[in-house]
Amino acid sequence: MQKHSRFLTISMMLVAANMRLPITIMPSLIQSFKQNFNLPNSLAGMLTTIPLLTFAVMSPIIAKLARRFGNEHVIYAFLIILAIGSYLRVIPSSAALLVGTLLVGVGIDAGNVLIPAVIKDNFFSKISVATSEYTLSMLFVGALGTGITGILIKKYPLAIVMGLLSVISLINLVTWVSNLKYNVREKAVTTPAENKQFLHKSVWKLPLGWVAAAFFGLQALVYYSLLTWMPSLLISQGYSSVQANNMATLLQLGGLPFAYLVPTLALKKHGVASMVAVTFVGFVGGTLGLTLPIHAVFWATLMNLLMGFGAGASFNLAVVFFTTKTTNGFETADLSGMAQSAGYLLAAVGPVLFGYLNNLVHSWTIVLLAAAIFATLLALSGVVMNQHTNIYE
């Protein structure tokens, strides 16, 4: 375990918050964007898809940059890009909106890829605790952002709402400064004996690496697709916009307990298997439950909480796989970069595909059935990951 700033934990939690908030505020704002910019459903879905595509492109690049320049420096550089992109989206222009969204995606991705590596390097004896703090911050602030956005947009113009919710990106720039002097770069390897772990085959050539990518990608596809369209889906079923946004918030809040449960249970016998089961029951049960002709607030609330359980279990399990299936921080960054690159490329299809399916058949039932199928594949990839202890087996 290397030396680090005493502010590392809080600044790391803020990075985690910035990794979800700029995306999770979008579902509550989609209707406003559609009205202000005359965006069709497919293009509105791109506001979620663009960041996912940038994750796919940038993740392996970020892992390489971190080896050369160090995790802490790379994270800070990308936090600057995130702040610029966040405030570009305040400008009332569709071009600024799309470019800002692109920069937001690029800025977020350094945290996506490198925070698990930072945890591996700095909290080696407390990985489960640090992982819990990281994922809890991400899930809680993301969920809070969805709820607050739904309230603010009823009272204030779109630009003001976007500006207020982007302040956290500026705060993060200040808090991360203390970590820069603890930046660590990869040391040159002179002999095989000096650092044997760097002689491993490329993670891109490992079958289990691709299973990890499938698990990460499928959980992201199902989660972001449901999150993007859940308010619209529920409104079509007769719920008010406030009720729909509140239920989308519950979908996110439902995953919070798993920020603590998954990292702890993953170290115990049958722990991973139980979380894979929660993933399957939560996502499949919740999505299929909404296809039933039951239009009551309590039922929609229950189904969204159930989907939240699946989302929380699967996302936290994906992060745990990054740290527990590797032996050091650079391997963790490599697996994280590879899995998120391929995984987010898969996930980026979701919001646009789900919007297209709804436009094509004019039915959210087909969309929910598609989500259930993807969730089943997600659970199967989790079963495979659970049968191995290291990606280099």
PEMO-V740413 format. One record per residue. N is the residue number from 1. RES is the residue in three letters. D_LAST is the distance of its C-alpha to the last C-alpha in Angstrom with 1 decimal. Layout:
<<N,RES,D_LAST> <N,RES,D_LAST>>
This chain:
<<1,MET,24.8> <2,GLN,27.3> <3,LYS,30.9> <4,HIS,31.8> <5,SER,34.9> <6,ARG,36.3> <7,PHE,36.6> <8,LEU,32.9> <9,THR,32.3> <10,ILE,35.3> <11,SER,34.7> <12,MET,31.1> <13,MET,32.5> <14,LEU,35.0> <15,VAL,32.3> <16,ALA,30.6> <17,ALA,34.1> <18,ASN,34.6> <19,MET,31.4> <20,ARG,32.8> <21,LEU,36.6> <22,PRO,37.5> <23,ILE,35.8> <24,THR,36.8> <25,ILE,40.5> <26,MET,40.7> <27,PRO,41.0> <28,SER,44.2> <29,LEU,45.5> <30,ILE,44.8> <31,GLN,48.3> <32,SER,49.9> <33,PHE,48.1> <34,LYS,49.1> <35,GLN,52.7> <36,ASN,53.0> <37,PHE,51.3> <38,ASN,51.9> <39,LEU,48.2> <40,PRO,47.2> <41,ASN,44.4> <42,SER,42.0> <43,LEU,42.7> <44,ALA,42.7> <45,GLY,39.2> <46,MET,38.3> <47,LEU,39.0> <48,THR,35.7> <49,THR,33.9> <50,ILE,34.8> <51,PRO,32.7> <52,LEU,29.7> <53,LEU,30.1> <54,THR,30.4> <55,PHE,27.1> <56,ALA,25.5> <57,VAL,27.1> <58,MET,27.0> <59,SER,23.5> <60,PRO,21.8> <61,ILE,25.1> <62,ILE,25.2> <63,ALA,21.8> <64,LYS,23.2> <65,LEU,26.5> <66,ALA,25.1> <67,ARG,23.5> <68,ARG,27.0> <69,PHE,29.4> <70,GLY,27.6> <71,ASN,26.6> <72,GLU,30.0> <73,HIS,32.1> <74,VAL,30.3> <75,ILE,30.5> <76,TYR,34.2> <77,ALA,34.9> <78,PHE,33.5> <79,LEU,35.4> <80,ILE,38.5> <81,ILE,37.7> <82,LEU,37.1> <83,ALA,40.6> <84,ILE,42.3> <85,GLY,40.8> <86,SER,41.8> <87,TYR,45.4> <88,LEU,45.6> <89,ARG,45.2> <90,VAL,48.3> <91,ILE,50.4> <92,PRO,52.1> <93,SER,50.9> <94,SER,48.4> <95,ALA,47.3> <96,ALA,46.7> <97,LEU,44.9> <98,LEU,42.4> <99,VAL,42.0> <100,GLY,41.6> <101,THR,39.0> <102,LEU,37.1> <103,LEU,37.3> <104,VAL,36.4> <105,GLY,33.1> <106,VAL,32.4> <107,GLY,33.3> <108,ILE,31.3> <109,ASP,28.0> <110,ALA,27.6> <111,GLY,27.5> <112,ASN,25.1> <113,VAL,22.5> <114,LEU,23.4> <115,ILE,24.5> <116,PRO,21.0> <117,ALA,20.4> <118,VAL,23.9> <119,ILE,23.0> <120,LYS,19.9> <121,ASP,22.2> <122,ASN,25.4> <123,PHE,24.7> <124,PHE,21.7> <125,SER,23.4> <126,LYS,24.7> <127,ILE,22.0> <128,SER,23.0> <129,VAL,26.7> <130,ALA,26.3> <131,THR,24.2> <132,SER,26.9> <133,GLU,29.6> <134,TYR,28.1> <135,THR,27.5> <136,LEU,30.8> <137,SER,32.7> <138,MET,31.3> <139,LEU,32.1> <140,PHE,35.4> <141,VAL,36.9> <142,GLY,35.7> <143,ALA,37.5> <144,LEU,40.5> <145,GLY,40.8> <146,THR,41.1> <147,GLY,43.8> <148,ILE,45.7> <149,THR,45.7> <150,GLY,47.2> <151,ILE,50.0> <152,LEU,50.7> <153,ILE,50.9> <154,LYS,53.8> <155,LYS,55.7> <156,TYR,54.9> <157,PRO,54.5> <158,LEU,51.0> <159,ALA,51.0> <160,ILE,51.9> <161,VAL,49.1> <162,MET,46.5> <163,GLY,47.9> <164,LEU,47.9> <165,LEU,44.3> <166,SER,43.2> <167,VAL,44.6> <168,ILE,41.3> <169,SER,39.8> <170,LEU,42.6> <171,ILE,42.1> <172,ASN,38.4> <173,LEU,39.5> <174,VAL,41.6> <175,THR,39.2> <176,TRP,36.3> <177,VAL,38.6> <178,SER,38.1> <179,ASN,34.4> <180,LEU,35.0> <181,LYS,35.9> <182,TYR,32.6> <183,ASN,30.7> <184,VAL,27.8> <185,ARG,26.6> <186,GLU,23.6> <187,LYS,24.9> <188,ALA,25.0> <189,VAL,22.6> <190,THR,24.8> <191,THR,22.7> <192,PRO,19.1> <193,ALA,19.8> <194,GLU,21.3> <195,ASN,18.3> <196,LYS,15.1> <197,GLN,12.9> <198,PHE,14.9> <199,LEU,13.8> <200,HIS,10.5> <201,LYS,10.8> <202,SER,12.9> <203,VAL,11.6> <204,TRP,14.1> <205,LYS,12.3> <206,LEU,9.0> <207,PRO,9.7> <208,LEU,8.4> <209,GLY,10.6> <210,TRP,13.4> <211,VAL,13.2> <212,ALA,13.6> <213,ALA,16.4> <214,ALA,17.9> <215,PHE,18.0> <216,PHE,19.6> <217,GLY,21.9> <218,LEU,23.2> <219,GLN,24.0> <220,ALA,25.8> <221,LEU,27.6> <222,VAL,29.0> <223,TYR,29.9> <224,TYR,31.6> <225,SER,33.3> <226,LEU,34.8> <227,LEU,35.8> <228,THR,37.5> <229,TRP,39.6> <230,MET,40.0> <231,PRO,43.4> <232,SER,44.7> <233,LEU,43.6> <234,LEU,45.3> <235,ILE,48.4> <236,SER,48.7> <237,GLN,48.7> <238,GLY,51.7> <239,TYR,50.3> <240,SER,51.8> <241,SER,49.9> <242,VAL,49.8> <243,GLN,48.4> <244,ALA,45.8> <245,ASN,44.6> <246,ASN,44.6> <247,MET,42.4> <248,ALA,39.9> <249,THR,39.9> <250,LEU,39.2> <251,LEU,36.2> <252,GLN,34.8> <253,LEU,36.1> <254,GLY,34.6> <255,GLY,31.1> <256,LEU,32.3> <257,PRO,31.7> <258,PHE,28.0> <259,ALA,27.7> <260,TYR,28.1> <261,LEU,26.8> <262,VAL,23.3> <263,PRO,22.1> <264,THR,23.7> <265,LEU,22.7> <266,ALA,19.0> <267,LEU,18.9> <268,LYS,20.6> <269,LYS,19.9> <270,HIS,20.3> <271,GLY,20.9> <272,VAL,18.5> <273,ALA,19.7> <274,SER,23.2> <275,MET,22.8> <276,VAL,21.4> <277,ALA,24.5> <278,VAL,26.7> <279,THR,25.4> <280,PHE,26.4> <281,VAL,29.7> <282,GLY,30.7> <283,PHE,30.2> <284,VAL,31.3> <285,GLY,34.0> <286,GLY,35.4> <287,THR,35.6> <288,LEU,37.1> <289,GLY,39.4> <290,LEU,41.0> <291,THR,41.8> <292,LEU,44.2> <293,PRO,47.9> <294,ILE,47.9> <295,HIS,49.2> <296,ALA,49.5> <297,VAL,48.3> <298,PHE,46.8> <299,TRP,44.7> <300,ALA,43.4> <301,THR,42.7> <302,LEU,40.7> <303,MET,38.7> <304,ASN,37.9> <305,LEU,36.8> <306,LEU,34.6> <307,MET,33.0> <308,GLY,32.7> <309,PHE,30.7> <310,GLY,28.2> <311,ALA,28.1> <312,GLY,27.7> <313,ALA,25.0> <314,SER,22.9> <315,PHE,23.4> <316,ASN,22.7> <317,LEU,19.5> <318,ALA,18.4> <319,VAL,19.2> <320,VAL,17.5> <321,PHE,14.2> <322,PHE,14.7> <323,THR,15.4> <324,THR,13.2> <325,LYS,9.8> <326,THR,10.5> <327,THR,12.1> <328,ASN,15.4> <329,GLY,18.0> <330,PHE,17.5> <331,GLU,13.8> <332,THR,15.2> <333,ALA,18.0> <334,ASP,16.0> <335,LEU,14.0> <336,SER,17.4> <337,GLY,19.3> <338,MET,17.3> <339,ALA,17.1> <340,GLN,20.7> <341,SER,21.9> <342,ALA,20.7> <343,GLY,21.3> <344,TYR,24.8> <345,LEU,25.8> <346,LEU,25.2> <347,ALA,27.0> <348,ALA,29.9> <349,VAL,30.9> <350,GLY,31.6> <351,PRO,34.8> <352,VAL,36.5> <353,LEU,35.6> <354,PHE,36.8> <355,GLY,40.0> <356,TYR,40.5> <357,LEU,40.1> <358,ASN,42.7> <359,ASN,45.1> <360,LEU,44.7> <361,VAL,45.3> <362,HIS,46.9> <363,SER,44.9> <364,TRP,42.3> <365,THR,41.4> <366,ILE,39.5> <367,VAL,37.6> <368,LEU,36.6> <369,LEU,35.6> <370,ALA,33.3> <371,ALA,31.8> <372,ALA,31.2> <373,ILE,29.4> <374,PHE,27.0> <375,ALA,26.4> <376,THR,25.5> <377,LEU,22.8> <378,LEU,21.6> <379,ALA,21.3> <380,LEU,19.4> <381,SER,16.7> <382,GLY,16.7> <383,VAL,16.3> <384,VAL,13.1> <385,MET,11.6> <386,ASN,12.9> <387,GLN,10.9> <388,HIS,7.5> <389,THR,7.6> <390,ASN,5.7> <391,ILE,5.6> <392,TYR,3.8> <393,GLU,0.0>>
